[in-house]
Amino acid sequence: MKFRITPLNICSALFLILAVYIWINGASVTGSQYAHLGTAISLIFVLFAFVVAFLDIMLRNFFPVTKTLWIIELSFITLTAIIFLLVK
C-alpha cells in the first residue's frame, strides 16, 4: 500500500498538534475567556482530527487518482472555511 500525502492528512495532523499544544499549555494561550476549558478544547480538536482522518479514508476509496483527490479535498477545505466564515 502506497502512502499518499493529502490535504486532509495535513489538516488532521495540525488538529492533533493543536490539541496537544492546548492540552499542555492550557487554553489561555488562545487569549479566550475560557482558559479553564483546556482539556475539553483539546478533546474537541482530537475529535475533529479523527473525523477528518475518517473523511480522508472515505475520499481515498472514491477517488483513486491522487490529482483528483487533491482537487476534491482542497475544494472541501475551501467550502468548509467559507461556511465557517459565513456563520461566524
N, C-alpha and C positions, 0 to 999 in steps of 0.2 A: 504494500500500500504506500503510495507516494504522498508525502506531506506537502500540502499547499498552504501558503500564507494568504489569507483573505482579509478584507476589511473588518469583518465581524470577529475574526480571531484577534485582531489588534484591539478592537473595542472591548472584548471580554477580558483580555489581559490588562487593559487600562482600568477597567472596573475592579478587577482583583487588586491591582496595585493601589488604587484609591481606597479600597476597603481596608487594606492592611494599614495604610498610612493614617487613615482616620481612627482606626482601632487603636493604634499605638499612641498617637498624639492627641486624640480626642477631637471632638467636633468644633472646638474653639478655634482651630486653625482656619476654618472657613469664614470666621467672623460672624457667624449666625448667633441668634439669641438663644438657640437650643444647644448650648455647649454640653449639657449633661446627657445628651442622647447619642453619644459617640458609638456605643455598641449597637444600638438599633439602626443607626445610619449605615454602619459597616455591614450589618446583616442584609440590609436592603440592597447595597451595592453587590454583595455576593449573590443575592437572588437575581439581580439584573445580569450578572456575568453568566450564571447558569442558563438563563432564558436566552441570552444572545448566543451562547455556545450551542444550545439545542436548535435554535433557528439556523445557525450556520450548518449544522449537520443535515437538517432538512433540505436546505437550499442546495447543498452539495449533491444530494441524491437527484434533485430535479434538473440541475444544470451541470453536466459533467465537464464541459469545456471551461477552462479557467478564465478566459477573457469574458465570456458571458456571465460567469459567476461574479466577477469583479464589478461588472456594469450593474447587475441586479442588486448586489449588496450595497454598492455606493448609492444607488437610487433609493434603496430602503433607508439608509442612514440619512440622506438628504431629506426625504419625506418626513422621517421622524423628527428631525431638527426643525423643519418648518412647522409641523403641527405643534411641537413644544413651544416654539416662539409665538405662535398664534394664540395658544391657550394662556400663555404667561401674560 
